[in-house]
Amino acid sequence: MLFLVAALLVLGVVLGAVAHVPVPVGVVAGLAIALWLAVFTARERYSGRRRAARAGQGRGGAR
């Protein structure tokens, strides 16, 4: 519960900061964050598949 309160507090601070910058700057910042999250998601999915494939190789392959 404390984590949720802290997350909402940080969200409020960030939205307050974005309210004071020009709209194009806010849009560019939002797109940069979205791109970063997309790259992170793709890397996590790819590394998860690679780890699962390696795990099967070490014990004699498929059972």
PDB file of N, CA, C and O in Angstrom:
ATOM      1  N   MET A   1       0.820  -1.189   0.000  1.00  0.00           N
ATOM      2  CA  MET A   1       0.000   0.000   0.000  1.00  0.00           C
ATOM      3  C   MET A   1       0.872   1.265   0.000  1.00  0.00           C
ATOM      4  O   MET A   1       0.566   2.251  -0.671  1.00  0.00           O
ATOM      5  N   LEU A   2       1.952   1.207   0.761  1.00  0.00           N
ATOM      6  CA  LEU A   2       2.855   2.349   0.809  1.00  0.00           C
ATOM      7  C   LEU A   2       3.488   2.601  -0.559  1.00  0.00           C
ATOM      8  O   LEU A   2       3.704   3.747  -0.953  1.00  0.00           O
ATOM      9  N   PHE A   3       3.784   1.507  -1.280  1.00  0.00           N
ATOM     10  CA  PHE A   3       4.341   1.649  -2.625  1.00  0.00           C
ATOM     11  C   PHE A   3       3.355   2.374  -3.542  1.00  0.00           C
ATOM     12  O   PHE A   3       3.759   3.219  -4.341  1.00  0.00           O
ATOM     13  N   LEU A   4       2.075   2.051  -3.432  1.00  0.00           N
ATOM     14  CA  LEU A   4       1.058   2.699  -4.257  1.00  0.00           C
ATOM     15  C   LEU A   4       0.982   4.193  -3.951  1.00  0.00           C
ATOM     16  O   LEU A   4       0.880   5.013  -4.863  1.00  0.00           O
ATOM     17  N   VAL A   5       1.029   4.536  -2.689  1.00  0.00           N
ATOM     18  CA  VAL A   5       0.989   5.950  -2.306  1.00  0.00           C
ATOM     19  C   VAL A   5       2.213   6.682  -2.854  1.00  0.00           C
ATOM     20  O   VAL A   5       2.092   7.791  -3.376  1.00  0.00           O
ATOM     21  N   ALA A   6       3.392   6.066  -2.736  1.00  0.00           N
ATOM     22  CA  ALA A   6       4.613   6.683  -3.252  1.00  0.00           C
ATOM     23  C   ALA A   6       4.539   6.834  -4.772  1.00  0.00           C
ATOM     24  O   ALA A   6       4.949   7.861  -5.314  1.00  0.00           O
ATOM     25  N   ALA A   7       4.019   5.815  -5.462  1.00  0.00           N
ATOM     26  CA  ALA A   7       3.901   5.885  -6.922  1.00  0.00           C
ATOM     27  C   ALA A   7       2.959   7.011  -7.340  1.00  0.00           C
ATOM     28  O   ALA A   7       3.242   7.727  -8.300  1.00  0.00           O
ATOM     29  N   LEU A   8       1.858   7.172  -6.637  1.00  0.00           N
ATOM     30  CA  LEU A   8       0.927   8.256  -6.961  1.00  0.00           C
ATOM     31  C   LEU A   8       1.544   9.625  -6.662  1.00  0.00           C
ATOM     32  O   LEU A   8       1.303  10.587  -7.391  1.00  0.00           O
ATOM     33  N   LEU A   9       2.325   9.711  -5.609  1.00  0.00           N
ATOM     34  CA  LEU A   9       3.007  10.963  -5.298  1.00  0.00           C
ATOM     35  C   LEU A   9       4.003  11.340  -6.392  1.00  0.00           C
ATOM     36  O   LEU A   9       4.071  12.496  -6.807  1.00  0.00           O
ATOM     37  N   VAL A  10       4.775  10.356  -6.854  1.00  0.00           N
ATOM     38  CA  VAL A  10       5.732  10.606  -7.938  1.00  0.00           C
ATOM     39  C   VAL A  10       4.998  10.983  -9.222  1.00  0.00           C
ATOM     40  O   VAL A  10       5.433  11.878  -9.946  1.00  0.00           O
ATOM     41  N   LEU A  11       3.887  10.304  -9.506  1.00  0.00           N
ATOM     42  CA  LEU A  11       3.095  10.631 -10.694  1.00  0.00           C
ATOM     43  C   LEU A  11       2.599  12.071 -10.631  1.00  0.00           C
ATOM     44  O   LEU A  11       2.630  12.784 -11.634  1.00  0.00           O
ATOM     45  N   GLY A  12       2.147  12.497  -9.467  1.00  0.00           N
ATOM     46  CA  GLY A  12       1.690  13.874  -9.309  1.00  0.00           C
ATOM     47  C   GLY A  12       2.798  14.884  -9.536  1.00  0.00           C
ATOM     48  O   GLY A  12       2.576  15.924 -10.155  1.00  0.00           O
ATOM     49  N   VAL A  13       3.991  14.586  -9.040  1.00  0.00           N
ATOM     50  CA  VAL A  13       5.131  15.493  -9.233  1.00  0.00           C
ATOM     51  C   VAL A  13       5.500  15.574 -10.711  1.00  0.00           C
ATOM     52  O   VAL A  13       5.757  16.659 -11.232  1.00  0.00           O
ATOM     53  N   VAL A  14       5.527  14.424 -11.386  1.00  0.00           N
ATOM     54  CA  VAL A  14       5.892  14.409 -12.802  1.00  0.00           C
ATOM     55  C   VAL A  14       4.855  15.154 -13.638  1.00  0.00           C
ATOM     56  O   VAL A  14       5.214  15.945 -14.510  1.00  0.00           O
ATOM     57  N   LEU A  15       3.575  14.907 -13.378  1.00  0.00           N
ATOM     58  CA  LEU A  15       2.536  15.603 -14.137  1.00  0.00           C
ATOM     59  C   LEU A  15       2.559  17.099 -13.860  1.00  0.00           C
ATOM     60  O   LEU A  15       2.277  17.902 -14.750  1.00  0.00           O
ATOM     61  N   GLY A  16       2.891  17.473 -12.641  1.00  0.00           N
ATOM     62  CA  GLY A  16       3.012  18.894 -12.325  1.00  0.00           C
ATOM     63  C   GLY A  16       4.156  19.542 -13.077  1.00  0.00           C
ATOM     64  O   GLY A  16       4.051  20.687 -13.515  1.00  0.00           O
ATOM     65  N   ALA A  17       5.254  18.806 -13.226  1.00  0.00           N
ATOM     66  CA  ALA A  17       6.396  19.339 -13.969  1.00  0.00           C
ATOM     67  C   ALA A  17       6.074  19.453 -15.455  1.00  0.00           C
ATOM     68  O   ALA A  17       6.465  20.422 -16.106  1.00  0.00           O
ATOM     69  N   VAL A  18       5.371  18.477 -15.981  1.00  0.00           N
ATOM     70  CA  VAL A  18       5.034  18.494 -17.404  1.00  0.00           C
ATOM     71  C   VAL A  18       4.051  19.629 -17.715  1.00  0.00           C
ATOM     72  O   VAL A  18       4.037  20.147 -18.831  1.00  0.00           O
ATOM     73  N   ALA A  19       3.251  20.006 -16.753  1.00  0.00           N
ATOM     74  CA  ALA A  19       2.283  21.080 -16.970  1.00  0.00           C
ATOM     75  C   ALA A  19       2.967  22.424 -17.217  1.00  0.00           C
ATOM     76  O   ALA A  19       2.350  23.341 -17.759  1.00  0.00           O
ATOM     77  N   HIS A  20       4.235  22.547 -16.823  1.00  0.00           N
ATOM     78  CA  HIS A  20       4.931  23.821 -16.951  1.00  0.00           C
ATOM     79  C   HIS A  20       5.860  23.898 -18.157  1.00  0.00           C
ATOM     80  O   HIS A  20       6.540  24.906 -18.349  1.00  0.00           O
ATOM     81  N   VAL A  21       5.897  22.862 -18.960  1.00  0.00           N
ATOM     82  CA  VAL A  21       6.727  22.893 -20.171  1.00  0.00           C
ATOM     83  C   VAL A  21       5.805  23.009 -21.383  1.00  0.00           C
ATOM     84  O   VAL A  21       4.623  22.675 -21.293  1.00  0.00           O
ATOM     85  N   PRO A  22       6.327  23.475 -22.504  1.00  0.00           N
ATOM     86  CA  PRO A  22       5.500  23.551 -23.718  1.00  0.00           C
ATOM     87  C   PRO A  22       5.009  22.165 -24.152  1.00  0.00           C
ATOM     88  O   PRO A  22       5.657  21.156 -23.875  1.00  0.00           O
ATOM     89  N   VAL A  23       3.892  22.128 -24.817  1.00  0.00           N
ATOM     90  CA  VAL A  23       3.279  20.864 -25.244  1.00  0.00           C
ATOM     91  C   VAL A  23       4.224  20.015 -26.100  1.00  0.00           C
ATOM     92  O   VAL A  23       4.322  18.813 -25.849  1.00  0.00           O
ATOM     93  N   PRO A  24       4.925  20.570 -27.094  1.00  0.00           N
ATOM     94  CA  PRO A  24       5.826  19.722 -27.892  1.00  0.00           C
ATOM     95  C   PRO A  24       6.916  19.040 -27.046  1.00  0.00           C
ATOM     96  O   PRO A  24       7.295  17.901 -27.318  1.00  0.00           O
ATOM     97  N   VAL A  25       7.412  19.740 -26.028  1.00  0.00           N
ATOM     98  CA  VAL A  25       8.436  19.145 -25.160  1.00  0.00           C
ATOM     99  C   VAL A  25       7.834  17.974 -24.381  1.00  0.00           C
ATOM    100  O   VAL A  25       8.470  16.929 -24.248  1.00  0.00           O
ATOM    101  N   GLY A  26       6.637  18.137 -23.878  1.00  0.00           N
ATOM    102  CA  GLY A  26       5.957  17.057 -23.166  1.00  0.00           C
ATOM    103  C   GLY A  26       5.681  15.866 -24.061  1.00  0.00           C
ATOM    104  O   GLY A  26       5.818  14.718 -23.637  1.00  0.00           O
ATOM    105  N   VAL A  27       5.293  16.135 -25.299  1.00  0.00           N
ATOM    106  CA  VAL A  27       5.020  15.048 -26.245  1.00  0.00           C
ATOM    107  C   VAL A  27       6.302  14.287 -26.573  1.00  0.00           C
ATOM    108  O   VAL A  27       6.306  13.056 -26.613  1.00  0.00           O
ATOM    109  N   VAL A  28       7.385  15.019 -26.808  1.00  0.00           N
ATOM    110  CA  VAL A  28       8.669  14.373 -27.112  1.00  0.00           C
ATOM    111  C   VAL A  28       9.131  13.539 -25.920  1.00  0.00           C
ATOM    112  O   VAL A  28       9.615  12.422 -26.097  1.00  0.00           O
ATOM    113  N   ALA A  29       8.987  14.070 -24.720  1.00  0.00           N
ATOM    114  CA  ALA A  29       9.372  13.312 -23.525  1.00  0.00           C
ATOM    115  C   ALA A  29       8.519  12.054 -23.386  1.00  0.00           C
ATOM    116  O   ALA A  29       9.036  10.989 -23.050  1.00  0.00           O
ATOM    117  N   GLY A  30       7.229  12.169 -23.642  1.00  0.00           N
ATOM    118  CA  GLY A  30       6.344  11.006 -23.578  1.00  0.00           C
ATOM    119  C   GLY A  30       6.703   9.952 -24.615  1.00  0.00           C
ATOM    120  O   GLY A  30       6.681   8.755 -24.327  1.00  0.00           O
ATOM    121  N   LEU A  31       7.032  10.397 -25.813  1.00  0.00           N
ATOM    122  CA  LEU A  31       7.441   9.445 -26.855  1.00  0.00           C
ATOM    123  C   LEU A  31       8.769   8.773 -26.514  1.00  0.00           C
ATOM    124  O   LEU A  31       8.960   7.590 -26.796  1.00  0.00           O
ATOM    125  N   ALA A  32       9.678   9.524 -25.911  1.00  0.00           N
ATOM    126  CA  ALA A  32      10.960   8.944 -25.511  1.00  0.00           C
ATOM    127  C   ALA A  32      10.757   7.869 -24.444  1.00  0.00           C
ATOM    128  O   ALA A  32      11.387   6.813 -24.493  1.00  0.00           O
ATOM    129  N   ILE A  33       9.887   8.139 -23.494  1.00  0.00           N
ATOM    130  CA  ILE A  33       9.594   7.147 -22.454  1.00  0.00           C
ATOM    131  C   ILE A  33       8.921   5.925 -23.059  1.00  0.00           C
ATOM    132  O   ILE A  33       9.256   4.798 -22.696  1.00  0.00           O
ATOM    133  N   ALA A  34       7.979   6.125 -23.975  1.00  0.00           N
ATOM    134  CA  ALA A  34       7.298   5.004 -24.619  1.00  0.00           C
ATOM    135  C   ALA A  34       8.279   4.152 -25.422  1.00  0.00           C
ATOM    136  O   ALA A  34       8.188   2.924 -25.408  1.00  0.00           O
ATOM    137  N   LEU A  35       9.212   4.793 -26.119  1.00  0.00           N
ATOM    138  CA  LEU A  35      10.219   4.057 -26.875  1.00  0.00           C
ATOM    139  C   LEU A  35      11.116   3.248 -25.941  1.00  0.00           C
ATOM    140  O   LEU A  35      11.432   2.091 -26.219  1.00  0.00           O
ATOM    141  N   TRP A  36      11.521   3.865 -24.835  1.00  0.00           N
ATOM    142  CA  TRP A  36      12.357   3.174 -23.852  1.00  0.00           C
ATOM    143  C   TRP A  36      11.629   1.943 -23.300  1.00  0.00           C
ATOM    144  O   TRP A  36      12.230   0.876 -23.174  1.00  0.00           O
ATOM    145  N   LEU A  37      10.353   2.081 -22.975  1.00  0.00           N
ATOM    146  CA  LEU A  37       9.583   0.947 -22.467  1.00  0.00           C
ATOM    147  C   LEU A  37       9.421  -0.146 -23.522  1.00  0.00           C
ATOM    148  O   LEU A  37       9.462  -1.331 -23.193  1.00  0.00           O
ATOM    149  N   ALA A  38       9.239   0.238 -24.775  1.00  0.00           N
ATOM    150  CA  ALA A  38       9.113  -0.754 -25.848  1.00  0.00           C
ATOM    151  C   ALA A  38      10.413  -1.533 -26.030  1.00  0.00           C
ATOM    152  O   ALA A  38      10.388  -2.753 -26.196  1.00  0.00           O
ATOM    153  N   VAL A  39      11.538  -0.841 -26.000  1.00  0.00           N
ATOM    154  CA  VAL A  39      12.836  -1.510 -26.130  1.00  0.00           C
ATOM    155  C   VAL A  39      13.070  -2.438 -24.947  1.00  0.00           C
ATOM    156  O   VAL A  39      13.538  -3.562 -25.125  1.00  0.00           O
ATOM    157  N   PHE A  40      12.752  -1.979 -23.746  1.00  0.00           N
ATOM    158  CA  PHE A  40      12.912  -2.810 -22.548  1.00  0.00           C
ATOM    159  C   PHE A  40      12.052  -4.068 -22.645  1.00  0.00           C
ATOM    160  O   PHE A  40      12.515  -5.162 -22.320  1.00  0.00           O
ATOM    161  N   THR A  41      10.812  -3.919 -23.087  1.00  0.00           N
ATOM    162  CA  THR A  41       9.909  -5.064 -23.215  1.00  0.00           C
ATOM    163  C   THR A  41      10.439  -6.061 -24.240  1.00  0.00           C
ATOM    164  O   THR A  41      10.427  -7.268 -24.001  1.00  0.00           O
ATOM    165  N   ALA A  42      10.899  -5.559 -25.371  1.00  0.00           N
ATOM    166  CA  ALA A  42      11.432  -6.445 -26.409  1.00  0.00           C
ATOM    167  C   ALA A  42      12.665  -7.193 -25.906  1.00  0.00           C
ATOM    168  O   ALA A  42      12.805  -8.390 -26.154  1.00  0.00           O
ATOM    169  N   ARG A  43      13.553  -6.502 -25.206  1.00  0.00           N
ATOM    170  CA  ARG A  43      14.761  -7.154 -24.680  1.00  0.00           C
ATOM    171  C   ARG A  43      14.402  -8.221 -23.653  1.00  0.00           C
ATOM    172  O   ARG A  43      15.000  -9.298 -23.643  1.00  0.00           O
ATOM    173  N   GLU A  44      13.435  -7.933 -22.791  1.00  0.00           N
ATOM    174  CA  GLU A  44      13.043  -8.910 -21.774  1.00  0.00           C
ATOM    175  C   GLU A  44      12.408 -10.142 -22.416  1.00  0.00           C
ATOM    176  O   GLU A  44      12.684 -11.269 -22.004  1.00  0.00           O
ATOM    177  N   ARG A  45      11.569  -9.934 -23.410  1.00  0.00           N
ATOM    178  CA  ARG A  45      10.939 -11.081 -24.083  1.00  0.00           C
ATOM    179  C   ARG A  45      11.975 -11.930 -24.803  1.00  0.00           C
ATOM    180  O   ARG A  45      11.926 -13.159 -24.747  1.00  0.00           O
ATOM    181  N   TYR A  46      12.912 -11.274 -25.480  1.00  0.00           N
ATOM    182  CA  TYR A  46      13.936 -12.005 -26.222  1.00  0.00           C
ATOM    183  C   TYR A  46      14.853 -12.767 -25.270  1.00  0.00           C
ATOM    184  O   TYR A  46      15.189 -13.922 -25.528  1.00  0.00           O
ATOM    185  N   SER A  47      15.257 -12.133 -24.179  1.00  0.00           N
ATOM    186  CA  SER A  47      16.163 -12.804 -23.243  1.00  0.00           C
ATOM    187  C   SER A  47      15.442 -13.942 -22.529  1.00  0.00           C
ATOM    188  O   SER A  47      16.075 -14.938 -22.180  1.00  0.00           O
ATOM    189  N   GLY A  48      14.142 -13.821 -22.305  1.00  0.00           N
ATOM    190  CA  GLY A  48      13.381 -14.903 -21.674  1.00  0.00           C
ATOM    191  C   GLY A  48      13.307 -16.126 -22.556  1.00  0.00           C
ATOM    192  O   GLY A  48      13.429 -17.250 -22.068  1.00  0.00           O
ATOM    193  N   ARG A  49      13.113 -15.931 -23.832  1.00  0.00           N
ATOM    194  CA  ARG A  49      13.067 -17.065 -24.770  1.00  0.00           C
ATOM    195  C   ARG A  49      14.435 -17.711 -24.891  1.00  0.00           C
ATOM    196  O   ARG A  49      14.548 -18.934 -24.971  1.00  0.00           O
ATOM    197  N   ARG A  50      15.466 -16.890 -24.905  1.00  0.00           N
ATOM    198  CA  ARG A  50      16.818 -17.415 -25.040  1.00  0.00           C
ATOM    199  C   ARG A  50      17.194 -18.219 -23.798  1.00  0.00           C
ATOM    200  O   ARG A  50      17.817 -19.275 -23.910  1.00  0.00           O
ATOM    201  N   ARG A  51      16.819 -17.723 -22.605  1.00  0.00           N
ATOM    202  CA  ARG A  51      17.117 -18.448 -21.370  1.00  0.00           C
ATOM    203  C   ARG A  51      16.380 -19.775 -21.325  1.00  0.00           C
ATOM    204  O   ARG A  51      16.945 -20.778 -20.888  1.00  0.00           O
ATOM    205  N   ALA A  52      15.123 -19.800 -21.773  1.00  0.00           N
ATOM    206  CA  ALA A  52      14.340 -21.036 -21.766  1.00  0.00           C
ATOM    207  C   ALA A  52      14.945 -22.061 -22.727  1.00  0.00           C
ATOM    208  O   ALA A  52      14.959 -23.255 -22.431  1.00  0.00           O
ATOM    209  N   ALA A  53      15.437 -21.603 -23.859  1.00  0.00           N
ATOM    210  CA  ALA A  53      16.051 -22.513 -24.832  1.00  0.00           C
ATOM    211  C   ALA A  53      17.354 -23.091 -24.277  1.00  0.00           C
ATOM    212  O   ALA A  53      17.650 -24.270 -24.473  1.00  0.00           O
ATOM    213  N   ARG A  54      18.120 -22.262 -23.592  1.00  0.00           N
ATOM    214  CA  ARG A  54      19.381 -22.741 -23.002  1.00  0.00           C
ATOM    215  C   ARG A  54      19.129 -23.724 -21.858  1.00  0.00           C
ATOM    216  O   ARG A  54      19.899 -24.666 -21.673  1.00  0.00           O
ATOM    217  N   ALA A  55      18.072 -23.514 -21.100  1.00  0.00           N
ATOM    218  CA  ALA A  55      17.789 -24.390 -19.968  1.00  0.00           C
ATOM    219  C   ALA A  55      17.510 -25.817 -20.437  1.00  0.00           C
ATOM    220  O   ALA A  55      17.878 -26.771 -19.751  1.00  0.00           O
ATOM    221  N   GLY A  56      16.878 -25.975 -21.571  1.00  0.00           N
ATOM    222  CA  GLY A  56      16.578 -27.309 -22.091  1.00  0.00           C
ATOM    223  C   GLY A  56      17.800 -28.010 -22.642  1.00  0.00           C
ATOM    224  O   GLY A  56      17.831 -29.240 -22.679  1.00  0.00           O
ATOM    225  N   GLN A  57      18.805 -27.271 -23.070  1.00  0.00           N
ATOM    226  CA  GLN A  57      19.999 -27.861 -23.664  1.00  0.00           C
ATOM    227  C   GLN A  57      20.898 -28.514 -22.605  1.00  0.00           C
ATOM    228  O   GLN A  57      21.543 -29.525 -22.884  1.00  0.00           O
ATOM    229  N   GLY A  58      20.946 -27.956 -21.419  1.00  0.00           N
ATOM    230  CA  GLY A  58      21.860 -28.427 -20.398  1.00  0.00           C
ATOM    231  C   GLY A  58      21.463 -29.765 -19.787  1.00  0.00           C
ATOM    232  O   GLY A  58      22.306 -30.425 -19.180  1.00  0.00           O
ATOM    233  N   ARG A  59      20.212 -30.185 -19.928  1.00  0.00           N
ATOM    234  CA  ARG A  59      19.745 -31.413 -19.293  1.00  0.00           C
ATOM    235  C   ARG A  59      19.375 -32.489 -20.311  1.00  0.00           C
ATOM    236  O   ARG A  59      18.516 -33.329 -20.042  1.00  0.00           O
ATOM    237  N   GLY A  60      19.991 -32.468 -21.425  1.00  0.00           N
ATOM    238  CA  GLY A  60      19.727 -33.519 -22.399  1.00  0.00           C
ATOM    239  C   GLY A  60      18.630 -33.190 -23.391  1.00  0.00           C
ATOM    240  O   GLY A  60      18.136 -34.088 -24.072  1.00  0.00           O
ATOM    241  N   GLY A  61      18.236 -31.937 -23.495  1.00  0.00           N
ATOM    242  CA  GLY A  61      17.251 -31.541 -24.487  1.00  0.00           C
ATOM    243  C   GLY A  61      15.825 -31.819 -24.037  1.00  0.00           C
ATOM    244  O   GLY A  61      15.533 -31.823 -22.842  1.00  0.00           O
ATOM    245  N   ALA A  62      14.940 -32.050 -25.001  1.00  0.00           N
ATOM    246  CA  ALA A  62      13.521 -32.286 -24.709  1.00  0.00           C
ATOM    247  C   ALA A  62      13.321 -33.637 -24.064  1.00  0.00           C
ATOM    248  O   ALA A  62      14.057 -34.588 -24.327  1.00  0.00           O
ATOM    249  N   ARG A  63      12.316 -33.707 -23.216  1.00  0.00           N
ATOM    250  CA  ARG A  63      12.035 -34.969 -22.524  1.00  0.00           C
ATOM    251  C   ARG A  63      10.846 -35.673 -23.087  1.00  0.00           C
ATOM    252  O   ARG A  63      10.484 -36.749 -22.611  1.00  0.00           O
TER     253      ARG A  63
END
